[in-house]
Structure formats: structure tokens, C-alpha cells
Amino acid sequence: MSEKDKTIEEKMNMLRETAAWFEGDDFSLTMASEKFEAAAKLASEIEHDLEKMENQITLLKRSFEEA
């Protein structure tokens, strides 16, 4: 399953795990840049997913108001 196929909750958990890595004992400067870029990409995907969900909810809300 690619990251784009994961749910928002799964992506949030991945982001939390990455943030925890920065505070953990396994932290290394060599990997920090790569992990940070992956986290930034993941955060962007989460933001996009949430905006998409917000648009869907807005459309549903309008359809109920019009009914």
C-alpha cells in the first residue's frame, strides 16, 4: 500500500512516529534531513487529504440544507 492509499489516521501515526524518532535514541544527523523531507511530504499529503474531506463535508452539508 502506497502512502497515498493510507488513511489520514495512518498518515498521522506515521508522522507521529517520525517526530518521535527526532527525540529518540536512534536519531542521527545523517538521517535527519531525509526524515525531515519525508515528514514534510507526509504533512503536505495530510493537509491535502483534510482539505478534500472538508470539501466533501461541505458538499454533503449543502445537499442536506437544500433538501
TIRO-2110 file (N, C-alpha, C; in Angstrom, 1 decimal):
// TIRO-2110
0.9, -1.2, 0.0, N, 1, A
0.0, 0.0, 0.0, CA, 1, A
0.9, 1.2, 0.0, C, 1, A
0.7, 2.1, -1.0, N, 2, A
1.5, 3.3, -1.0, CA, 2, A
0.9, 4.3, 0.0, C, 2, A
1.8, 5.4, 0.3, N, 3, A
1.3, 6.4, 1.2, CA, 3, A
0.1, 7.1, 0.8, C, 3, A
-0.2, 7.2, -0.5, N, 4, A
-1.4, 7.9, -0.9, CA, 4, A
-2.6, 7.1, -0.7, C, 4, A
-2.5, 5.7, -0.5, N, 5, A
-3.6, 4.9, -0.3, CA, 5, A
-3.9, 4.7, 1.2, C, 5, A
-3.1, 5.3, 2.1, N, 6, A
-3.3, 5.2, 3.5, CA, 6, A
-4.3, 6.2, 4.0, C, 6, A
-5.0, 5.9, 5.1, N, 7, A
-6.0, 6.8, 5.6, CA, 7, A
-5.3, 7.9, 6.3, C, 7, A
-6.0, 9.0, 6.6, N, 8, A
-5.5, 10.1, 7.3, CA, 8, A
-4.9, 9.7, 8.6, C, 8, A
-5.6, 8.8, 9.3, N, 9, A
-5.2, 8.3, 10.6, CA, 9, A
-3.8, 7.6, 10.5, C, 9, A
-3.7, 6.8, 9.5, N, 10, A
-2.4, 6.0, 9.3, CA, 10, A
-1.3, 7.0, 9.0, C, 10, A
-1.6, 8.0, 8.2, N, 11, A
-0.5, 9.0, 7.9, CA, 11, A
-0.2, 9.8, 9.1, C, 11, A
-1.2, 10.2, 9.9, N, 12, A
-0.9, 10.9, 11.2, CA, 12, A
0.0, 10.1, 12.1, C, 12, A
-0.3, 8.8, 12.2, N, 13, A
0.5, 7.9, 13.0, CA, 13, A
2.0, 7.8, 12.5, C, 13, A
2.1, 7.8, 11.2, N, 14, A
3.5, 7.8, 10.6, CA, 14, A
4.2, 9.1, 10.9, C, 14, A
3.5, 10.2, 10.9, N, 15, A
4.1, 11.5, 11.2, CA, 15, A
4.5, 11.6, 12.6, C, 15, A
3.6, 11.0, 13.5, N, 16, A
4.0, 11.0, 15.0, CA, 16, A
5.2, 10.1, 15.2, C, 16, A
5.3, 9.0, 14.5, N, 17, A
6.4, 8.1, 14.7, CA, 17, A
7.7, 8.8, 14.2, C, 17, A
7.6, 9.6, 13.1, N, 18, A
8.8, 10.3, 12.6, CA, 18, A
9.2, 11.4, 13.6, C, 18, A
8.2, 12.1, 14.2, N, 19, A
8.5, 13.1, 15.1, CA, 19, A
9.2, 12.5, 16.4, C, 19, A
8.7, 11.4, 16.8, N, 20, A
9.3, 10.7, 17.9, CA, 20, A
10.7, 10.3, 17.7, C, 20, A
11.0, 9.9, 16.4, N, 21, A
12.3, 9.5, 16.0, CA, 21, A
13.3, 10.6, 16.3, C, 21, A
12.9, 11.9, 16.0, N, 22, A
13.8, 13.0, 16.2, CA, 22, A
14.2, 13.2, 17.7, C, 22, A
13.3, 12.7, 18.6, N, 23, A
13.5, 12.8, 20.0, CA, 23, A
14.1, 11.6, 20.6, C, 23, A
14.2, 10.5, 19.8, N, 24, A
14.6, 9.2, 20.3, CA, 24, A
16.1, 9.0, 20.3, C, 24, A
16.5, 7.8, 20.8, N, 25, A
17.9, 7.4, 20.9, CA, 25, A
18.5, 7.1, 19.5, C, 25, A
17.6, 6.8, 18.5, N, 26, A
18.1, 6.4, 17.2, CA, 26, A
18.4, 7.6, 16.3, C, 26, A
18.2, 8.8, 16.8, N, 27, A
18.5, 10.0, 16.0, CA, 27, A
19.9, 10.1, 15.5, C, 27, A
20.0, 10.4, 14.2, N, 28, A
21.4, 10.7, 13.7, CA, 28, A
21.3, 11.8, 12.7, C, 28, A
22.3, 12.6, 12.7, N, 29, A
22.3, 13.8, 11.8, CA, 29, A
22.3, 13.3, 10.3, C, 29, A
22.9, 12.2, 10.0, N, 30, A
22.9, 11.7, 8.7, CA, 30, A
21.5, 11.4, 8.1, C, 30, A
20.7, 10.9, 8.9, N, 31, A
19.3, 10.6, 8.5, CA, 31, A
18.3, 11.7, 8.7, C, 31, A
18.7, 12.7, 9.5, N, 32, A
17.7, 13.8, 9.9, CA, 32, A
17.1, 14.5, 8.7, C, 32, A
18.0, 14.8, 7.7, N, 33, A
17.5, 15.6, 6.5, CA, 33, A
16.5, 14.7, 5.7, C, 33, A
16.8, 13.5, 5.5, N, 34, A
15.9, 12.5, 4.8, CA, 34, A
14.6, 12.4, 5.6, C, 34, A
14.6, 12.2, 6.9, N, 35, A
13.4, 12.0, 7.7, CA, 35, A
12.6, 13.3, 7.7, C, 35, A
13.3, 14.4, 7.7, N, 36, A
12.5, 15.7, 7.7, CA, 36, A
11.8, 15.9, 6.4, C, 36, A
12.5, 15.6, 5.3, N, 37, A
11.8, 15.8, 4.0, CA, 37, A
10.6, 14.8, 3.9, C, 37, A
10.8, 13.6, 4.3, N, 38, A
9.7, 12.6, 4.3, CA, 38, A
8.5, 13.1, 5.2, C, 38, A
8.8, 13.7, 6.3, N, 39, A
7.8, 14.2, 7.2, CA, 39, A
7.1, 15.4, 6.6, C, 39, A
7.8, 16.3, 5.9, N, 40, A
7.2, 17.4, 5.3, CA, 40, A
6.3, 17.0, 4.2, C, 40, A
6.7, 16.0, 3.4, N, 41, A
5.8, 15.5, 2.3, CA, 41, A
4.6, 14.8, 2.9, C, 41, A
4.7, 14.1, 4.0, N, 42, A
3.6, 13.4, 4.6, CA, 42, A
2.6, 14.5, 5.2, C, 42, A
3.2, 15.5, 5.8, N, 43, A
2.3, 16.6, 6.4, CA, 43, A
1.5, 17.3, 5.2, C, 43, A
2.2, 17.5, 4.1, N, 44, A
1.5, 18.1, 3.0, CA, 44, A
0.4, 17.2, 2.4, C, 44, A
0.6, 15.9, 2.4, N, 45, A
-0.4, 14.9, 2.0, CA, 45, A
-1.6, 14.9, 2.9, C, 45, A
-1.3, 15.0, 4.2, N, 46, A
-2.4, 15.0, 5.2, CA, 46, A
-3.2, 16.3, 5.1, C, 46, A
-2.5, 17.4, 4.9, N, 47, A
-3.2, 18.7, 4.7, CA, 47, A
-4.1, 18.6, 3.4, C, 47, A
-3.6, 18.0, 2.4, N, 48, A
-4.4, 17.9, 1.1, CA, 48, A
-5.6, 17.0, 1.4, C, 48, A
-5.4, 15.8, 2.1, N, 49, A
-6.5, 14.9, 2.4, CA, 49, A
-7.6, 15.6, 3.3, C, 49, A
-7.1, 16.4, 4.2, N, 50, A
-8.1, 17.1, 5.1, CA, 50, A
-8.9, 18.1, 4.3, C, 50, A
-8.2, 18.8, 3.4, N, 51, A
-9.0, 19.8, 2.6, CA, 51, A
-10.0, 19.1, 1.7, C, 51, A
-9.6, 17.9, 1.1, N, 52, A
-10.5, 17.2, 0.3, CA, 52, A
-11.7, 16.7, 1.1, C, 52, A
-11.5, 16.2, 2.3, N, 53, A
-12.5, 15.8, 3.2, CA, 53, A
-13.4, 17.0, 3.6, C, 53, A
-12.8, 18.1, 3.9, N, 54, A
-13.6, 19.3, 4.2, CA, 54, A
-14.6, 19.7, 3.0, C, 54, A
-14.0, 19.6, 1.8, N, 55, A
-14.9, 19.9, 0.7, CA, 55, A
-16.0, 18.9, 0.5, C, 55, A
-15.8, 17.7, 0.8, N, 56, A
-16.8, 16.6, 0.7, CA, 56, A
-17.9, 16.9, 1.7, C, 56, A
-17.5, 17.3, 2.9, N, 57, A
-18.4, 17.5, 4.0, CA, 57, A
-19.2, 18.8, 3.7, C, 57, A
-18.6, 19.8, 3.1, N, 58, A
-19.3, 21.0, 2.7, CA, 58, A
-20.4, 20.7, 1.7, C, 58, A
-20.0, 19.9, 0.7, N, 59, A
-21.0, 19.5, -0.3, CA, 59, A
-22.2, 18.7, 0.3, C, 59, A
-21.9, 17.8, 1.2, N, 60, A
-22.9, 17.0, 1.8, CA, 60, A
-23.8, 17.9, 2.6, C, 60, A
-23.2, 18.8, 3.4, N, 61, A
-24.0, 19.7, 4.2, CA, 61, A
-24.9, 20.6, 3.3, C, 61, A
-24.4, 21.1, 2.2, N, 62, A
-25.3, 21.8, 1.3, CA, 62, A
-26.4, 21.0, 0.7, C, 62, A
-26.1, 19.7, 0.4, N, 63, A
-27.2, 18.9, -0.2, CA, 63, A
-28.3, 18.6, 0.9, C, 63, A
-27.9, 18.6, 2.2, N, 64, A
-28.9, 18.4, 3.2, CA, 64, A
-29.7, 19.7, 3.4, C, 64, A
-29.0, 20.8, 3.3, N, 65, A
-29.7, 22.1, 3.5, CA, 65, A
-30.7, 22.4, 2.4, C, 65, A
-30.4, 21.9, 1.2, N, 66, A
-31.2, 22.1, 0.0, CA, 66, A
-32.4, 21.2, 0.0, C, 66, A
-32.3, 20.1, 0.7, N, 67, A
-33.4, 19.0, 0.7, CA, 67, A
-34.6, 19.4, 1.5, C, 67, A
END
